[in-house]
Amino acid sequence: MQYIENRTYDELAVGDSAELVRTLRKADVELFAVLSGDVDPARVDEEFARSDPFHKVIAHGMWGGALISAVLGTELPGPGTIYVDQTLHFGTPVGIGDTVTVRVTVREKQAGNRVALDCRCLNQAGEVVVEGEALVLAPTMKVKRPRAVLPEIHVHEQGARYRQLIDATRSLDPLKTAIVHPCDELSLAGALEARRQGLIDPVLVGPALKIRNAAAAAGLSIDGIELVDVPHSHAAAARAVELARTGAVRSLMKGALHTDELMAAVVDATCGLRTGRRMSHV
């Protein structure tokens, strides 16, 4: 078992030092952004970062400050230390993969259990990343405790699974798909985005005037897309199912109608898509 032990004010001497070494990972940058709310594009947007002065994703400046705090709180002086003041000067930025050595050194013992410490962070090339001075109240009571085992944290990039799913279709031909009653911006935009991604070849099934008006209101172009004109949503569901039965389309996509309205046409015993297999929908 590992223990964490402090150095009391009386045990400290000028020149005492402690350090830790940390290599910056992408997950460190993301977690710091989550905890702090600092979503500066230079830290979280790789495309933007390539265009900024450093041409890469860099750590938040206060990541180095947090590492200094970690040394003070866990090594020197250690548990029981209270921050009073901290100055920081930022030098070379830290990029993903850089290894930083963080060292704090006792510079002066002052009255009232106050201790001034020099703080310095160097990268693997020996360049100064962060430096400054900390003023703390050193502990007066000895503390030795088992070192806490931190929980494992797994960073899940938002949209990563979605992109994996889309990427899995790249080698496949678009599916001829009937978009059933796409008379609002949401269903039209979804169909057009799926078309842009190469997922489907859409056939718009519904009242032609309503579909064109919805496209115009949303600023969407449906030029070059097949449009099957029917009078209302019930007719759109029935016609789309008929197109699927005859093989004119291979897939159905719900538009601006209730799910039960579309599924009623799909499961119709006479004109629907029933087979001897189990039926479901996504």
C-alpha positions in Angstrom: 0.0 0.0 0.0 1.2 3.5 -0.9 1.1 6.2 1.7 1.0 10.0 1.5 2.9 11.8 4.2 3.5 15.5 4.9 6.4 17.6 6.0 5.5 19.8 9.0 6.7 23.4 9.3 9.3 22.4 11.8 10.6 19.6 9.5 11.0 21.9 6.5 14.3 23.5 5.6 15.3 26.0 2.9 16.3 24.0 -0.2 14.0 21.1 0.4 12.2 20.1 -2.9 9.8 17.7 -4.4 8.7 17.0 -7.9 6.3 15.0 -10.1 6.5 14.1 -13.8 3.4 14.1 -16.1 3.0 13.5 -19.8 0.1 15.5 -21.3 -2.6 13.3 -23.0 -5.5 14.4 -25.1 -7.8 13.1 -22.4 -6.1 15.4 -19.9 -6.9 18.4 -22.0 -10.5 17.2 -22.5 -11.1 16.5 -18.8 -9.6 19.9 -17.8 -12.0 21.6 -20.3 -14.9 19.7 -18.8 -14.0 20.5 -15.2 -13.2 24.2 -15.9 -15.7 24.9 -18.7 -12.8 26.5 -20.7 -13.5 25.3 -24.2 -11.1 27.7 -25.9 -10.8 26.2 -29.5 -7.0 26.2 -29.2 -7.5 23.4 -26.6 -10.5 21.4 -27.9 -10.7 22.0 -31.7 -7.9 20.4 -33.6 -8.8 22.1 -36.9 -8.7 25.5 -35.3 -5.6 24.7 -33.3 -3.7 24.0 -36.5 -4.4 27.6 -37.7 -3.4 29.3 -34.4 0.2 30.5 -33.7 1.2 27.2 -32.1 -0.3 25.0 -34.9 -1.4 22.2 -32.4 -3.6 21.6 -29.5 -2.0 22.9 -26.3 -2.8 22.4 -22.6 -4.7 25.0 -20.6 -2.2 27.2 -18.9 -3.7 26.4 -15.5 -3.0 22.7 -16.1 0.5 23.5 -15.1 -0.8 25.4 -12.1 -2.9 22.4 -11.1 0.2 20.2 -11.2 2.1 22.7 -8.9 -0.9 22.5 -6.5 -0.7 18.7 -6.7 3.0 18.7 -5.5 2.2 21.2 -2.7 -0.8 19.2 -1.5 0.6 15.7 -1.8 4.4 16.0 -1.5 5.8 19.2 -0.1 4.7 20.3 2.4 1.9 17.7 1.7 -1.5 17.1 3.4 -2.7 19.9 5.6 -1.1 22.6 3.4 -3.2 25.7 2.9 -2.7 28.0 -0.1 -2.2 31.7 0.6 -0.9 33.0 -2.6 0.5 31.9 -6.0 2.1 33.7 -8.9 2.6 32.1 -12.3 4.4 33.1 -15.4 3.8 31.1 -18.5 6.5 30.3 -21.0 6.6 27.5 -23.7 3.1 26.0 -24.3 2.6 22.3 -23.6 1.4 20.1 -26.4 -0.1 16.6 -26.4 2.8 14.1 -25.8 5.0 16.6 -24.0 6.4 15.5 -20.6 6.5 18.1 -17.9 8.6 17.9 -14.7 7.1 20.0 -11.9 9.4 21.0 -9.0 8.7 23.0 -5.9 11.6 24.2 -3.7 11.4 25.8 -0.2 12.9 29.3 -0.6 12.0 30.9 2.8 10.4 30.0 6.1 8.4 32.9 7.5 6.6 33.6 10.8 3.2 32.1 11.4 4.0 28.8 9.7 4.2 30.5 6.3 6.5 29.0 3.7 7.5 30.5 0.4 8.3 28.0 -2.4 9.8 28.5 -5.9 7.7 26.6 -8.5 9.0 25.6 -11.9 7.7 23.4 -14.7 10.0 22.2 -17.4 9.3 20.3 -20.6 11.3 17.4 -22.0 13.6 19.9 -23.8 14.4 21.8 -20.5 12.2 24.8 -21.6 10.3 26.6 -18.9 6.6 26.0 -19.2 5.4 27.7 -16.0 7.3 29.3 -13.1 6.3 31.4 -10.1 6.1 31.5 -6.3 3.7 29.9 -3.9 3.1 31.1 -0.4 1.4 28.5 1.9 0.6 27.8 5.5 2.6 24.6 6.2 1.0 21.9 8.4 2.0 21.7 12.0 0.6 18.2 12.7 2.1 15.1 11.2 -0.2 13.3 8.7 0.4 9.9 7.1 -2.5 8.3 5.2 -3.0 5.7 2.6 -2.8 7.3 -0.8 -6.3 7.5 -2.3 -6.9 5.3 -5.3 -8.6 7.5 -7.9 -11.5 6.2 -10.1 -10.8 5.4 -13.7 -12.2 7.9 -16.0 -12.9 7.2 -19.7 -13.5 10.1 -22.0 -16.1 9.5 -24.6 -15.9 11.9 -27.5 -19.4 13.2 -28.3 -20.5 11.9 -31.7 -17.7 9.4 -32.1 -20.0 6.4 -32.2 -22.2 8.2 -34.7 -19.2 8.9 -36.9 -18.1 5.2 -36.7 -21.6 4.2 -37.8 -21.5 6.6 -40.8 -17.9 5.5 -41.7 -19.0 1.9 -41.8 -21.3 2.7 -44.8 -18.6 4.3 -46.9 -18.1 1.3 -49.1 -21.8 0.7 -49.6 -24.1 2.1 -52.3 -26.8 4.6 -51.1 -30.2 3.0 -50.4 -33.2 4.1 -52.4 -35.3 5.4 -49.6 -38.9 6.7 -49.5 -39.1 9.7 -47.1 -42.7 9.5 -45.9 -44.5 12.9 -45.7 -41.4 15.1 -45.3 -43.4 18.3 -44.8 -41.3 20.0 -42.2 -37.7 21.2 -41.9 -36.6 18.4 -39.6 -37.6 15.5 -41.8 -36.4 17.3 -45.0 -33.1 18.3 -43.5 -32.5 14.8 -42.2 -33.1 13.2 -45.5 -30.9 15.7 -47.3 -28.1 15.3 -44.8 -28.4 11.5 -45.3 -28.2 12.0 -49.0 -25.1 14.3 -48.6 -23.4 11.6 -46.5 -24.1 9.0 -49.3 -26.4 7.0 -47.1 -29.6 7.2 -49.1 -31.0 8.2 -52.5 -34.2 9.8 -51.3 -37.7 9.7 -52.8 -40.0 12.3 -51.3 -43.5 11.0 -50.8 -46.2 13.4 -49.8 -48.2 16.5 -50.9 -45.8 18.2 -53.4 -46.9 21.7 -52.6 -46.4 21.3 -48.8 -43.0 19.7 -49.4 -41.8 22.5 -51.7 -43.1 25.1 -49.3 -41.3 23.5 -46.3 -38.1 23.3 -48.3 -38.4 27.0 -49.3 -39.1 28.0 -45.7 -36.1 26.1 -44.5 -33.8 27.3 -47.3 -33.3 23.8 -48.5 -32.9 22.7 -52.1 -34.8 19.6 -53.3 -33.8 20.1 -57.0 -33.0 16.8 -58.7 -34.8 14.7 -56.0 -37.7 12.4 -57.1 -41.0 13.6 -55.6 -44.1 11.5 -55.5 -47.2 13.7 -55.1 -50.0 12.3 -52.9 -52.8 14.3 -51.1 -52.1 13.7 -47.4 -50.1 11.7 -44.8 -52.2 8.6 -44.9 -51.8 8.4 -48.6 -48.0 9.0 -48.3 -47.7 6.1 -45.9 -49.7 3.8 -48.2 -47.8 4.9 -51.3 -44.4 4.6 -49.7 -45.2 1.0 -48.5 -46.4 0.2 -52.1 -43.0 1.5 -53.4 -41.2 -0.8 -51.0 -43.5 -3.8 -51.9 -42.7 -3.4 -55.5 -39.0 -2.9 -55.0 -39.0 0.7 -56.2 -37.4 1.6 -52.9 -35.5 -0.5 -50.4 -36.1 1.5 -47.2 -38.7 3.8 -45.5 -37.9 6.9 -43.5 -40.4 8.6 -41.3 -41.2 12.2 -42.0 -43.7 14.6 -40.4 -46.4 12.0 -39.5 -47.1 9.9 -36.4 -45.2 6.6 -36.1 -48.5 4.7 -35.7 -49.7 6.2 -38.9 -46.7 4.9 -40.8 -46.6 1.5 -39.0 -50.3 0.9 -39.7 -49.5 0.9 -43.4 -46.4 -1.2 -42.9 -48.1 -4.0 -40.9 -51.4 -4.0 -42.9 -52.2 -7.6 -43.5 -53.1 -7.1 -47.2 -51.0 -4.3 -48.5 -48.2 -4.0 -46.0 -44.8 -5.5 -45.7 -45.5 -8.5 -43.4 -43.6 -11.7 -43.9 -43.1 -14.8 -41.8 -40.2 -12.9 -40.0 -40.4 -10.8 -36.9 -40.9 -7.1 -37.8 -39.4 -4.1 -36.0 -38.4 -0.6 -36.7 -35.6 1.9 -35.8 
